[in-house]
Amino acid sequence: MSGWRDCQRHDLPADRQGGRVRGVGAKSARRGLHQVVVEAVALDIVKGRFQPGDSLPIEADLGQELGVGRSSVREAMRVLSDKGLIEVRTRTGARVTDPSTWRRLDPDVVRWSLANGPDTAFLAYLLEARRIVEPKAAALASVRASAADLAEMERALAIMSASLPDDMEACVNADAAFHYAVLMASGNPVLQEFESIIDAAMRVAFTISASLARSYALTISCHHDVFDAIRLREPERAEAAMSALLDLAATDLGLTPEG
């Protein structure tokens, strides 16, 4: 394996060529110096420059290459360890872990993974998980939703419609907000934790669909079907409508309805 310096030079911005983090006082300083290290190392891991089982450079070398202190490197290693990308041991230092241990639904891990391009297999797994959770959540929401919950869903639908076709980022964000509002309306705190699945699915879908505006135009009515069933307190209809919506999303993304 080539050294850390060789790995870094090819893809780092110009202000970080030569192993130095120049101009850190602006954007990077606001995030914290350790985040500079987190981003650089994480991207090298997900892009395969460091393979599972590989040792990372020692703190002193890594700090010198990225122009930060050892305390920043140490904090970065804690972050990466928490996200499952590395394992840190006292005597052997930091080693890259197998991808099976990564916290795949962590927003940062999703973002880093997308640096390699869209992952259709990962999206299929996300949709599979959503099919298990969201239809039942919609059924519960039809029984438990408050006026405030319904208002959140309606607001999200309005933003989705208003954003088409020019502002797809706003549309995707509103779509995620609608689905999260359904989870919240279920009244089940465990189901509400599945927000990360929705967030990850939306991020991946945003990068993978070449005709996202057209897809959303076709699914707006399906979103309204879910909302109407919840508003009218019809659990079976709400569950079926959410299932149909997810099936349509799978088809739009080139996946089979069965995942």
N, C-alpha and C positions, 0 to 999 in steps of 0.2 A: 504494500500500500504506500502511495506517495505520502509525503509529510503534510502536516496541517497547512503550512504555507502554500504548498502547491495546490491543495484542494481549494483554498479560499480565493486565490488570486483570480480565478476564471470568472466567478460569478458575483463577487462583491462590488458594490458601487465604487465609483472613482474615489470618493472621499475615504474609502477604507482599503484601497489598494496598498500593498506593501505592509499589511499587517497592522496598520494604525487606524484608529477610529478618529478621524478628523472631524471637526465641526460638531462634536458631541453636545455642545452647550445648547443646541436648539431642540430639535425633535427628540433625539435620543435621550437627552438629559431629562426631559419631561417623563419619559417612560421609565427611567432608571437605567443606569449603566449595565446592571445585570441583564436587562432585557435585550440589550445588544448581543450579549453572549448567548442568551436563550435562542434568539432568532437565528443566529449564524450556525450554531451547533445543531439545532433542530432541523433546519433545512438540509444540512449536510447528511444527517441521519436518514431523513425520509427520501432523499434523492439517491441514497445508496452509496455515498462516498465512505461512510462508515457502516460496516455490516454488523449484524448481530454477533456478539462476542468480541468485537473489536474494542480495544482500549482507547479512550480519548487521551489527548495530550495532558500532561500534568498541569496543575493549576498555574504554576509560574509561566510555563511555555504558552499556555492558552491566553493568559492575561497579557503577555507581551505581544502576541500576535494580534490581538484585538484592541490593544491599547487601553486596557482597563486593569484595575487592581485585583489582587487575589480575592478580596472579600466579595467583589462583584461576581467573580467566577464561581466562588463557593455558593453564593445565593442562586446563581443560574443553575448549578448542578442540582440544588434542592428542588427547583421548579421542574426541571426536566425529569427528575426522579419521581416527583409527585404525579407527573403526567404519564409515567410508565415507560419513557423512552430510554432511560438508562438505569443502571443499578450502581450504587456507590458503596464501596467497601473500604474499610480503614487501611488495609495493607495493599490492596491491588488497585485502588482508585476507581475511576468511573468506566464502566463497560456498557456498550450498547445492548439493549435487550431485544428479544424476539418481538416482532410486530404484534403477536398475539397478546402481549402484555400492555400494549399502548391503550390509553384511555381514548378510544376511538370517537366518543361523543363529545370530548372536550373541544370547545370552539377553536382553540389554538391548534390542536392536533388535526382537526378537520381542515383548517386553513393551510397548514403546512403540507398535509397530504395532497391537497389540490394543486400544490406547486408542481406536482408531477403530471398534472392533467386530470380530467374527470375520471372517476372510478365507478364504472357501471355496476360492478359486482357489489361494491359498498352501498350504492344507492338501492340495489335490489334488497339487500339485507335491511336497510333502513325502512323501506316500504313494507317489508314483511313484518317488522316490529310494529309499524304504524297500524297495519291491518289487525294486529292482535289487540291493540290498545284503543285506538280512536273510535271505532264503531261503538264499542261498549261505553266509552266516555260520552259519546253523543247521546246514547240512550239515557244514561244517568243525568246528563245535562237537561234533557227534556223534562225530567221530574224535578230537578233541584235548582235550575237556573233562576237567579234573581233578576229583577228589572235592570240592575246595573250590569249583570252579565250579558243580558240580551242587548243592551245599549252598546257594549264593547264589540259584540259580534257585528251589529248593524253598522257601526262606525268603520270597522275594518272592511266590510263589504263595500261601503261607499268609497273608501280610499282606493280599493282595488279597481273598481269601475272607473273612477276618475283618473287613475294613473295610466290606463291603457290608451294608446299603445306607446306613448312617448317616454314614460318613466318606469321602466321595468324594475328597477331596484326598489322603488316605493311600492310597487305592486307586490313584489316578493315579500317585502317586510310586512305589508298589510295581510297577505295570505298567512304568514306565520302568526301574526297577531290574532287572526280569526281562529286558527286551530288551537292556539294557546288559550284563547277565551273559552273555547269549548272544554278544554281540560280543566280550567279553573271552575267552570260552571258545574262540572261533575261533582264537586264538593269532596272529592277524594284526594287527600294530600299526597298519596303515593302516585296516583296517575298524574298529578300536576308536575311531578319531577320529570316526566317524559318530555318536557319542553325542549330539552337538549336534543332529543331525537328529531323533533320537528325542525329545530334550528339547523341541525346538520343536513337534513334532507333538503331543506330549501337552499342551502349554500351549494350543495352538489348539483341540484337540479338547475340552478341559475347558470352554472358553468357548462352543463352538458346538453341543454336543449338549444338547438339552432333556431327554433321558431317559437320562442317562449311567449311572445305577445299573442300569437294565434292560439297557442295552447290555453292561455289564460282566458281569452275571449270565449273559448268553447266551454270552459269549466265554471264561468261565473254563475250560470243558471244552476249548476250542480251545488255550488256553495249556497245559493239561495234555497235550494231544496232542503239542505241540512238545517239551515237557519229556521225555515218555516216549520219544519217538523219539531224542532226544539221549542220554538215559540208557541206552537199549538199543543205542546205537551203530548206528543205521540212517540213514545220510546221505540217501538218497532220500526216505524217509518224513519226515525232519526238514524237508527243503526244501519238500516238498509241504504239510506241516502249517503251516509259517510263511506260505506263500503263501495258504493258506486263511484263516488268521487275519487277514492284512492285507486280504483281500477282504471278510471279514465286517465288519471295522472300517470299510471304505469304505462298505459298505451301510448300516451303522448311522448314519453321518454324512451320509447322503443323497447319496453319491457313487457313481458306477458302479464296479464292480470293476475296470474298465480304467483308472480315473482320469479 
